[in-house]
């Protein structure tokens, strides 16, 4: 039981820390300061692998240079693509950016159009394997049992300790019990002993 209480206490602190970080990440994402990205393909291996979590920050289109890594929406599907920049070509209203994955043999088939005053996402932090953990925890089949288990351990850790022993548990103890017995004063010298009183069932006739 003590081990479970300790586990519950540790989980409480861990969940509190995770909650603070998740809240801060959510606020930063809502404000457009960062963009978390889970890598779902191996096109950028070995530097960026499947299951990694990328924390991207906005970068002005004017600052994008060949050799850097950018995250742009695919012109055909709209999904975000994180590849290395090969070329930045100015056009009338902005830039055409050609990108290619480090593990791919050819460049992406269609260039990415970006307005001159727009910004693109630039992966500033790579957290290896963290994206896979987030993806699995977010699934209902895993999230619900996990929350129930963690909640039970946290509740167990919050419960008071076991019953105290002695007078705290039962209202009395051996010392108190002895003190409640009437004290018998010794008889003065020369006093004849009192007759013994036999049990009632032994004096029946």
SVG drawing of the C-alpha trace seen along z (x, -y; Angstrom):
<svg xmlns="http://www.w3.org/2000/svg" viewBox="-30 -42 52 71">
<polyline fill="none" stroke="black" stroke-width="0.4" points="0.0,0.0 2.8,-2.4 4.4,-1.7 1.2,-2.6 0.9,-5.8 4.4,-6.8 3.6,-6.0 0.5,-8.0 2.4,-10.9 5.0,-10.8 2.4,-10.6 0.7,-13.7 3.9,-15.7 4.6,-14.3 1.1,-15.0 1.2,-18.5 4.5,-19.2 3.1,-17.8 -0.1,-19.8 1.8,-23.0 3.9,-22.3 0.9,-21.2 -1.0,-24.3 2.0,-26.5 2.3,-24.8 -1.4,-25.1 -1.3,-28.8 1.7,-29.4 0.1,-27.4 -3.1,-29.4 -1.2,-32.6 0.7,-31.5 4.1,-31.5 4.8,-27.8 3.5,-24.9 3.9,-21.3 4.4,-18.8 4.4,-15.0 6.6,-13.4 4.7,-10.7 7.2,-9.9 10.9,-9.1 11.6,-11.6 14.0,-13.6 15.9,-10.7 18.3,-10.3 18.2,-13.8 14.4,-13.8 12.7,-10.4 9.2,-9.0 7.6,-9.7 9.7,-12.7 7.9,-15.8 9.0,-19.1 8.4,-22.5 8.4,-24.9 8.5,-28.7 7.5,-31.3 10.1,-32.7 9.7,-35.5 9.6,-34.4 12.4,-36.9 14.7,-35.1 14.2,-31.6 17.5,-30.5 18.6,-27.3 19.9,-24.7 17.4,-25.5 14.5,-23.4 11.0,-24.7 7.4,-23.5 5.0,-24.5 1.5,-23.4 1.5,-21.0 0.1,-22.9 -1.9,-19.8 -3.1,-18.3 -2.8,-21.2 -1.0,-19.0 2.2,-20.4 5.4,-19.2 8.8,-19.5 11.7,-19.4 15.0,-21.1 14.9,-24.2 16.7,-23.8 15.9,-27.1 14.1,-30.4 12.9,-32.1 11.3,-35.6 8.0,-36.0 5.6,-38.9 3.8,-38.5 6.3,-36.6 8.5,-33.5 8.5,-30.0 10.3,-27.7 11.6,-24.3 12.1,-21.7 13.3,-18.1 13.5,-15.5 17.0,-14.5 16.1,-10.9 14.4,-11.5 16.2,-11.2 14.3,-13.9 12.8,-17.3 9.2,-17.8 7.1,-17.8 5.5,-21.2 7.2,-24.4 5.6,-26.0 4.2,-29.6 4.7,-32.0 3.5,-35.6 6.3,-38.2 4.8,-39.3 4.0,-35.9 5.9,-33.7 6.8,-30.0 7.3,-27.5 10.8,-26.6 11.5,-23.5 13.6,-24.9 13.4,-21.9 13.3,-18.1 12.1,-15.8 13.0,-12.3 10.1,-9.8 7.9,-12.2 5.4,-12.5 4.8,-8.7 4.1,-8.9 1.6,-11.8 -0.1,-10.1 -0.7,-6.9 -1.8,-8.6 -4.3,-10.6 -6.1,-7.5 -9.4,-6.8 -8.5,-3.2 -5.3,-4.2 -6.3,-7.6 -9.4,-6.4 -7.8,-3.5 -4.7,-5.5 -6.7,-8.4 -8.7,-6.0 -5.5,-4.3 -3.7,-7.5 -6.8,-9.0 -7.1,-5.9 -3.4,-6.2 -3.7,-9.9 -6.8,-9.3 -5.0,-6.6 -2.1,-9.0 -4.5,-11.7 -6.2,-9.4 -5.0,-9.8 -2.7,-7.3 -3.8,-4.1 -5.3,-4.0 -3.1,-5.0 -2.4,-2.4 -3.2,-2.6 -5.4,-5.2 -5.7,-7.0 -7.4,-4.1 -9.6,-2.7 -9.9,-5.6 -7.8,-3.7 -4.7,-1.7 -3.2,0.6 -2.0,-2.2 -5.4,-3.8 -7.1,-0.5 -4.9,0.2 -5.5,-3.3 -9.3,-2.8 -9.1,0.3 -9.9,-0.6 -6.8,-0.7 -6.9,1.6 -5.3,0.4 -3.3,3.0 -5.0,4.1 -3.3,3.0 -1.2,5.5 -3.1,7.9 -6.4,7.8 -7.8,11.2 -8.1,12.1 -11.5,11.7 -13.3,14.9 -13.1,15.9 -16.3,15.6 -16.9,18.8 -18.6,18.6 -22.4,18.9 -22.6,22.1 -20.4,23.8 -22.5,22.9 -25.7,24.3 -27.4,27.0"/>
</svg>
